[in-house]
Structure formats: C-alpha cells, structure tokens
Amino acid sequence: MNNLDKEVGHQAKEENETEDSISRGASEEPIRSSKDVHPPRHDFLVEASEEAAKQPDAPQETDAVVDVEAINRVQSSRPVHTVFGRKQKFFIVFMAGVGAFFSPLSASIYFPALNAISLDLHVTEELVNLTLTTYMILQGLAPTFMGDLADMTGRRPVYILCFVIYIAACIGIAVADNYATLVVVRCIQSTGSSATIALAYGVVADVATSSERGTYMSLVSMGAMAGPAVGPTLGGVLSQFLGWRSIFWFLAIIAGVYLIACIVFFPETARNVVGDGSTPPPAWDASLLNWYMTRRRQEQRPISQLQRTISQQTTRQAQAELAKHRSLKFPNPLKAISIIFEKDSGILLLYNSWVYTAFYCVISSLPVLFQQIYGFNDLQIGLSFIPFGIGCVAASLCNGRMLDYNYRRLAKRAGILIDKKRGEDMRHFPIEKARLQIVFPLLYIGAVIIVLYGWMLEIEAPLAAPLVLLFFCGFFVNGSFNAMSTMLIDLYPNKPSTATAANNLMRCWMGAAGTAVVIPIIDALGKGWAFTLIAGLILVASFMPWVLLKWGPMWREQRRLREENQKKEKEEKERRRHSDRTLMDEPSEKAVNPKDPEAGPFGAQAPEEKTI
C-alpha cells in the first residue's frame, strides 16, 4: 500500500512538473554540470550502489556482485546525436553514396572515349588529355565553395544546385562542336559533380557517431568507387556503338532521375538546420520524408489543440535558435584552405593526397599502356577497368567493418562505453590509433602491388597478370585512402563538408599534376622503374602517419581549446554588441506627452508632499 501511495505521489509530481513546463513554453532546459554531461565510469557504480541502498526490501548480501551488462545498459546523459533510426540512416547514406557516384563516374567514363574525341574534334591526344587536368583542377576547387555553402545552408539545397549545374553541363558537352567548348563545359560539369563527395561525407557525419562511422563511410566510398568500376566499361560500350556524345546524354538522363528522387525523398540532415533531426527544416527545405516523419509523430501522439499550439511554438523557437548560429553569405574557400595549414590535418591531407595521386597515376595511364601493349580498342580498355573497380568496391565493404571493429577494440581497452545514439567523448579517445592501425598494412602491401604491376607491364606479361594486380591495387591502395578520409571526418565532425573539400582540393590538384607527368615519366624511365618510383615515394613519405600517431592527439587537443576560446570570444563580442544596441535604443529620460493634462510646463508634476 505504501508503494502504491508513493507511485501515485510520483505521478502527481510528474503532472505538476509537466504543467509548469508547458506554462513556460517548454523552452527551458535543466542546467547540467560537467559531471552530469560526461559522468566518469566509476560514477555509474556509485549511483548503482546508492540506488540499491534506497530499496528497503532488497536482500542484503555480504559480497557485492557488479552486473557489468547492467552498467553497460546505463545510457549516457550526452544529448542524442540523431533521431534517425537504423533503416532511415541506411537509406539516407545510401542516397548520399549514389550522389557521390557521379563525380568519379564522370571522370572515368571519359577514359575510353579519349581517342574518339581526338579524331572527331581534330585535336591531338595531348590536348584531349589536358581536359582531364582541367577537370581535376575544378574538381578540387569547386568543393571549397560548395562545402562551405552546405555547412551554412544545409545539404539538400546544395545537392539540388549541384545536379542542376551538372545536368546542364552534360547536355552542353553532348552538343559541343569544338575543342574550346568541350574544355569550358567540362569544367562546369566538374563544378557540379565534384562537390557530391564532400556533401556525402557531411551527411555521414550528421547521422552517424564515430563508433559506427566506418560502416556508413564504406557505403559512401562504395558509391564513389563504383565509378571506376563501371564507368570505363559503360564509356567503352557507349563510345563503341553509339558514339562518344551518347556518354553525356546518358549521364544527363540518370542525373535527372536522381535529382527527382533527391527532391522527393532525401531529407535535410545538416545539424545547424535540423539539429539531431527532431527539429523540422524550413518548408522550402523539407522533403517528402520530412513531411512523413512529422505526420507520423503527430499520429502516434494525439494531442489537444492547446498542446499542438505549444508544440508549434516550441518548433519555431528551436528553428530560430538554430538559425542564430548560421548566416547566409558568399562561401569562403579559405575555411577549407585553413584546414590544410593545421598541424595534424595538414600532414594527413598531404600524405592522403599523395596516396590518391599514385592511385590515379595507375588508372589514368591504363588506356595508353594497354593500347600500346595489347592493342585494345575502346570497349576492351573499358572492360580492363573491371578488376580494379571490383577491388575498390571490396575495399570499401571490408574497410568499414575493420575500422568499426578496431574502434570498438580500443574503446573496450580504454574502458569507454560505446553509445551509438549519443556518441562518445572524443577528447580522450585515441582516434588516430583507431584509424591508422588499419592504414599501415594496407599501405605497405599496396606499394608492393604497384611495383609488381609496373614490372609486369615492362616485360609485357600475359593479360591475366596485370588484371589480377589491378584488383589488389584497388583493394589495398584505395582501402588506405578511405581509412585516412574517415579519420579526417573524425577530426572535424562539426565541419565535415568543409574538411572533405580541403581533402578534395589537395588530392585533386596533386592528382592533376600526377596525371600530367605520369606518361612522360613512363616514356623516360620505362614502365617498371616509373611505377617503382611512385611506390617508393609512398614508402618514403610513410613516416607522416607515424608522426600523427605520436603527436596527433596533442595537436588535436590544442586545436579544440583554441577553437573553444575563439567561440567564447565571439559570443562575448556578440553579447556586448547586443547590450550596446539595447542601451542605445532605450530613451535616457521618459518622454513627456504635451497633451497630458497633469503635465506642467516642465513636464510631469511631482507628487504632492503629505503634511502631518
């Protein structure tokens, strides 16, 4: 009976608290101390023992038994990272991965048609290869603008803008009748497609915590690496049977289909627009999925008209609060460039870009080398890319699971509880070790594969030998590249698109330089020594990840403290500016109304003195 009275009293207390929160507009949150936000592990044991002591009927035991599973089930008081469920996150990341498919597809589908374009436009092969270089230059530059724009306004508007530009450029290339038009419109096409990878990585950071980020990043990487797998084959088939212009009509059609799906289904995920996903985006930025989620929540929680009005007011307040922290202005590419000059991210980007350059030197030289050695036509050259692409896709699938497994292993060793809903405090987690331990074996084996590939071409071995080596090159080299890209997102979880834009800038510009010089180097040194030189530079520069293992955590913490101080200074300046503006708006004296009958010639009359 006493328990029943306690339960009734507890319910009445909850109802009173609910009424008080509704009267305040549900806008206030309880203030938590640092212990409440990040409770150390031993606090869970103390709280569990205190809770057990409060139970009067609990049997007393002399030996205390700690239920580790029960402790692990205790949820952290950190805020929820996202309200999207597992299936919803999979769908969102899948859509982002399909969008990321267009950038490498547009680059690789072009390879088998180089000879046909040279003949049709009456230009040399060197001039046609120059379109690859200009494409990669814009591929590195455009995301610095689009990534910053996406971090300010949200992902969906930038996705739609990019694909509108991309579709228009594809149509322009399909009808181009001279070389100058081809170069210019190809650059515009790169501007529209290249930002999709940066946007996709930003979406993953929006919806996935660090403990599961490897798996979701693998989905995006699989979409990005499917381009080299199917692009050359599609380009070879279309160029061989329908002409090279059919390639770009095909790209325009499938991009249009994706754009429609994006407008209808793809939700807004940017955390500065929707928070953890519970705040609805503005009406112009809402998709059908956003509308469905809002409608479903209303049906599951039937509420009165008063509560609905309060809920709408709370939603508007949440939207206004998020809008305070973002401002629409011209994108600043210097934000991405500043990431390059940070100690930890700069070293990571430099080495990652060199690995990507070696990766691109292999695939960009393949059409020329296979035509010289084996006498392949466009279709056969396109089919030769299939083993390489399959290796890239396999690396994306396996790499994500390895990254997540290593993350869980190190978290268990450090005594850190994994919470996929709320995420972990990364200040004291060795994220550099969790990612780079996967990189080293992939890197060294990949360098050996590149050397073997070069010498198989040097001795003109049977076709099976270089094709098998292409598969392993795609698996190991691309696997190390994906792991380092995942680590970059872990270093900048609040600016993922901008960080990926910096990655694109470095790797594409270095890749463009590598594409321009790889054929002259092969002509000067020979195939075997040229690829030995490329692999040797990878091994020589591999001291950079070891530097990150030793000093990376210290540099990351220094950057975090510096950014927190800058944020506090900015908030303090904004507070002072707001207070100064308020003081200027307030009148120094009360204005006198001349029509006031009680007002005297010198303003309001003073109150009469009382006499005793």
N, C-alpha and C positions, 0 to 999 in steps of 0.2 A: 504493500500500500504506500509505503514511503517512497519507493521507486516510482510509482505512478504519479504521486504528487510532484516529485522532482521533475518528471518528464513534462507534466502539464505546465509547471512553472517555467521550465526551459522554453517550451513552445511559446508561452505568453511573452517571455522576454524577447524571443526572436521576432515576434509580430510587432512589438513596440519598436525594436530597432529598425525593422523594415519600414514602418510608418515614418520614423524620423528620417530615414534616408530618402524616402520619397518626397517629404516636405523640403528637404534641402536640394532637390533636383538630382539626387544621385550623382553629384559632381565631386564630392569629397572622397578622398581615399585615406585610410589609416596610414600614419607615418610609421615606417619601419626603420629600425636601426640597422647598422651594418651586420650585426649578428643575425637579425631576422632575415635579411636578404641572402646572405651566404652563411648558413649555420655550419660550423665545423662538424666533423663526423661524430666526435665524442658527445656533442650536444644531443644527438639522437638517443644515445644510450642514457644520458641523464634524464631526458624527457620521458623515455620509456619507463625508467625506474620510478620517477615521480608519479607517472600515471598509474603504475601498478600499486604504489603506496596508497593512492586515493581509493582503491577498491576495498571496502571493508570485508566483503565476503570472500575475497580471494584467499586460497590456501597459502599458508606461509611455508616456504621451503628454506632449508639451510643452505643449499648450494644453488646459486643463481645460474640459470641457463639462458644464454643470449640467443634469441632467434634471429639469425643473420638474414634470412629471407624476409622476415617481417621488417627488419631495419631497412633493407633494400626497397621495400614497398613504400616506405615513407616518402612522400613527394616533397620536392624542394619548394621553398617559398619564392623562388625566382619566377618572374612573370612567364606565362606561356609564350613560346616562340611563335607558334602558329595554331590557328583553329582548324586548318585544313586536315582532313583525315588522310589515311594512308592511300586510299584509292584516288582521292582528289589530288594529292601531291603527285602521285604517279602520272595521272593524266596531265597535270599542269607541266611537269618536267618533260613528259613525252612530247607535248606540243612545242615546248621550247627547243627540244632536241631536233624536231622536224624543221623548225625555223633555222636552227644552226646548220642544217644540212645544205642550205642553198649557197652559202659562201664558198666552201670547198668544192661543191658541185660545179659552180660557175667557173672556177679556176681549172679544175681537172677535166671537165667535159670538152674543154677547148683544145687540149693537147693533140688528140688525133687529127684535128682539122687544120693544124698549122700549115701543112703542105698545100692543102686545097685552097686555103685563104691566100697563100702566097701566089699561087697560079691565077686565081680569079681576080685579084686586085693588082696583079703585075708588079709586085714588090719582092724584095729579097727575103730570104729566111731570117736574116739578122734583124730586119725591120719588123717582121712579124713577131719574133722573139722579144722585141722591145715592148710590145703590148703586154707581155707577161710582167715585165719590170714595172711599167706604169700602173698596171692593175694592182700589184702588191704594194706600191707606194701609197696609193689611195686606200688600200685595204688596211694599212697601218694607221693612216692619218684620220680617216673618217670616224672610227670608233671613239677617238678622243673627244669629238664633239657630241656624237650620239650617246655615248656612255654617260657623260655629264648631264645631258638633257634628260636621259632616263632616270637618273638619280634625283633630278629636280621635279619632274612632272609625272613620273610613273612609267611602267614598262609598255602598257598597251598603246598609248598614243605614238610612241616612238616605233613600235613594231609596225603599226599601220603606215606611218610615214615612210619607213624604210622600204616596205614592199610596194607602195605606190611608186616610189622612185625606181625601184628595181624592175617592175613590170614595164614602165615607160622606157627604160634603157634597153631592155631586151628587145622590145619592138623596134627601137631605133637602130640597134645593131643588125637586126634581121633585114632591114631595108637599106642599110648603108651601101653606097656605091663607090666609095673611095677610101683610101687609107687614113686620111686625116679624120674623117667622120668616125671610122672604126676606133681610132685611138681615143678620141674625146668621149664618145658614148660608152666605150668600155670602162673608162674611168668613172663615169656616172653610175654604171652598173655596179662597180666595186663599192662606191659610196653607199648604195642601197643595201647591198648584201653583207658587207663585211661587219656591220655592227650587230648582226644577229647572234654571233657567238658571245660577244660581250653581254648582250641582253639575256641570253640563256643562262650564263653563269650568274648574272644578277638574280634571276628568278630562282635558281637553286639556293642561293644564299638567303633569299626571302623566306623560303618554305622549309628548309632542311637545317637541322642542327649539325654541329661538327661531327658528332658520333655517327651520323648516317649520311654525311655529305659525300663520302666516297662513292656510295652506291648510286646516288642521284647524279653526281657528276659523271659517272660512267655512262648514264643514259644520254646525257648531252654530248659526251665525247663520242659515243657510238653513232649519234646522228651526224656529228661533224666528220667522223672518219668514214662514214658510209659514202661520202662524196668521192674520195679517191678510189673506193671500191667499185662503184657502179658508174661514176662519171665518165672515165675514159671509154668504157665499153659502150655506154649509150652514145657518146660522141662519135665513136668509130662507126657504129651501126647507122646512125642518122646521116653522118657525113658521107658514108659509102653509098647509101641507097637513095637518100633524099636531098643531098647537098648540105653544105655547112650552114646555110641560113636556117634550115629546119631545126638546128640545135637551139637557137634562140627563140623561135616560135614555141618550141616545146617548153622551154624554161618559163616563158611568159604565161603559158596555159596553167602549168602546175603551180606557179606562184599565185595566180589569180584564185585557184581553188583554195590554197592555204590562207590567203587573205580573207576570203569569205568565212572560213572556219574560225579564224582568229577573231574577227569582228563579232561572231555569234557566240562562241564558246569560251574563248580564252579570258580568264578573269584578271583583274588587276591585283598584283602581289606586292608592289613596292611598299615598303614598311613606312615610308614617310607619307603615304597616301591612305593606306588601309590598316596601318598598324600590324597587329598579328592576324589580320584577316577578318576580325569581328566588326570593324568599322566599315560601313558601305562606302564605296567610292562615289564621287560626284556622278550625277545622272548621265552626263555625256561620256563618262569613262566606264560605265557599267556594261557588262556582257550578259548574255542570257543566263550563264551560270551564276553570276552575282545575283541577278533577279530571282533565280530559283532558290538559292540559299536563303535569301531574305524571306521569301514567301514560305518556305518550309519551316523556318524558325517561328514565324507568326502562327502557322497552323499547329505546330507542336505545343505552343504556349498560348492558349486562348486567354486574352486579357480584355479588361474593360476599356471604355473609351478614354477615361482619365489616365489609366496606365499607358495606353497607346500614345496619348499626347506627351506624357512624361518621357516615354521611350524615344519619341521623335526629337524632343528637346535634347535629350542626352546624346543622341546620334549627331545632331547638329553641333553640339558642344565639342564632341570628340573630333568631328571633321574640322572644326575651326581651330582646335588645339594642334592638330597635325599640320594644318595649313600655315600656322605661325612659323614652323620650322623649315618651310620651303618657300622659295621665291622663284618666279619665272623670269629668267634673264638669259642673255645670249650665252650659249655654252662656252665654258672656259677650258680649252685644251691644256692649259698649264697645270690643271689639277692632276691630269694623268702624267704629265711630264715630271711633276714634283715627286710622284711615287718612284720614278726611276732614280732619283737622287737620294732616296733614303738608303741607309746602310744595308739593312737586311733584304729589303725588296729589290734594291738595285743590283746586288750580287745575284739574287735568284733570277731576276729578269735577264741579266746579261748571259748567264750560263744556259738558262732555258732557251733563249733566243739562238744561241749557237747550236744547241742540240736540234732545234727546229730547222736551222739552216742546213745542217747535214742531212736531215730528213728530206728537205725539199730539193737538195742537190741530187739525191738519188732518183726521185721521181721526175724531176724536170729534165734530166739528161736521158731518161729511158727511151723516149721516142727516137731521138737521134741515134743513140747507140744500137738499139735493136734494129733500126732500119739499115745501118751500116753493116752490122754483123750477120743478121739473119734475113735481111731483105724483106721486112714486113711491110704490109700496106696499112692503111688507117684502121681497118677493122681488127687486124691481127695485133697491132700496137695497143688498141683499146683492150683487147682480151688479156694482154700480158699484164695489165694492172690488177687483175682479179686477185691473184695470190697476195699481193701487197695489201689490197684493201681488206681482204678477209683477215689477215694478220692484225690490221689496225682495229677492226671490229672486235676480234677476240681479245685483244689487249684491253679495250675499253670494258668488256664484260668482266674479265678476270681482275683487272686492276682495281676497280671499285670495291670488290669484295676483300681484296688484300688490304687496301687502305683502311676499311672499316674494322677488319679483324685486328690489325696492328694497333689501331686506336683503342679498341676495347682491351687489348692485352696490356698496353701501357697504363690505361686508366685503372685497371684492376691492380696492377703492381703498385700504383701510386695511391691506392685507396680512394679513388674518386668514383662516385656513383654516376652511372650513365642515366640521363633523363632525356629521352628523345623528344619530349614535348617542350621542355623548358631550356634544354641545353645545359652546358657546364661552364663554370668559371674558367676561362682560358688563361687567366693571369699566371697561374702556377702549373699549367699543363705543358709538357714538353711536345708541343705540336710539331716542332722542327724534326724531332727524332721520329715521331709517329709517321711522318710523310717521307723523310729522306731515307729511312731504313729500307723502304721499298724501292727507292730510286737506284741505289748503288748497284745491286746485282743486275738490274735491267740495263743499266748504262754500260757497264763493262762488257757484258755479253753482246749488246748491240754494236759496240765499237768493233769487236772481233768479227761480227757478221758483215759489217760494211767492208772490212779489209778482204774477207773471203770473196765477197760479191765482186769487188773490183778485179781481183786476180782471176776469177772465173771468166769475166769478160775479156781480160787481157789474153788469155790462152784460147778464147773462143770455144769454151766448153759447150757440151750439148745443152739445149734449151732448158731441160729439166733442172739443171744445177742453179742457174741464176734465178729461176722462178721460185724454187724452194727457199733460196736465201732471201728473196724478196719478202716471202711470207714471214720469216723470222725477223727480218729487219723491221717490218711493220709492227710486229708484236713487241719487240724489246725496245726499240728506239721510241716508238710512239707511246709505249707504256710509261717510260721515264718522263716523257714530256707531259703526259696527263697528270702524273703524280705531282710534279712541280707546279702545274697550273692549279691543282686543288689546294696546295699549300698557300699559294698567293691569295686565294679567296679566304682562307683561314686567317691570314694576316690582316685582311681588310674586309671583315664581314659587313661593315656599315657602308662601304663604298665598292661593292663588288663589280659593278659595270665599269666604273672608272678605273679600277685596278686591272680588269681584263683589257680595257682599252690601252693601258700602258703596256700590257703584255703583247697585244696586237701590234702596237707601234714598234716595239723593239724587234719582235720576231719577223714581222713582215718586211721591215726595212733591211734587216740583216739577210733575210731570205731573198729579197730582191737583188741585193749585192751578190749573194751566192749564185743565184740563177744567171746573172750577167757574166760571171767569171768562170763557172764550172766547165763549160765547153772549151774555152781557151786553155784552162789548166790541164784538161784531159789531152788536148792536142799537144801541149808542151811536154808533159810528163809521161803520158800514157795512162791507160785506164787503171792498171794495178797501182801505180805509185800515186796517182791522183786521189783515189779513194783511201789509200793508206794515209796520205797527208790529212784528209778530212777526219778520219777516225783518230789519228794521232793528236790532232788539236782537241778533240773531245776528251781524250785521256789526260792530256797535259793540263787542261783547264778544270779537271775534276776536283782540284783542291778547293774550289769555291763552295760546293756543298758541305765539305768538311769544316770550312770556316763558319758556315751558318750553324752547324751543329754545336760548335763551341761558344760562339759569341752571339748567335741569333736571339736566344731568349733575353739576354741583357739589352740588346738593341730594341727589341720589341717592347719591353717594359719602359725603356726611356722614351720611346715614341708615344706610348699610351699616356704617360704622365705629362708629356709636353702638350699633347692634344687636349687633355683634360684641363690643363691650365689655360690654354688658348680659349677653350669653350667657356670657362668661368669668366675670363676677362671680357669676352664678347657679351656674355649675359649681363655682366656688371655695367658695361658701357650702354647696353640697351636699356637697362633699368634706370640708369642716370638720365639718359635721353628722354625716357618716358616721364620721369619725375619732373625734369625741367620743363617739358612741354605742358605738363599738368599745372605747374605753378604759373606759367605764362598765360594759360587760358583762364585761370581764376582771377576775378577782379580784386584789386587791392582794398577797395572800400565798397561798401554796399551802395548801389546806385540809388539816387533819390528820384522818386516819382513826383514831378511838379503838380500833378493833379491830386495828390494825396491831401485831403482836407486837414489832416492832422499835422502835415509838414509845415514848418515855419520858414522864415526867409533864409535860414541857414541849414535847412534840412529837417530831418525828423526831430520833433521836440523831445527833450529829455524827460524822463519820468518825474512826476511831481514828488517832492520830498514830503514825507509824512512828519507832522508835528505831534509832539506828545503834550 
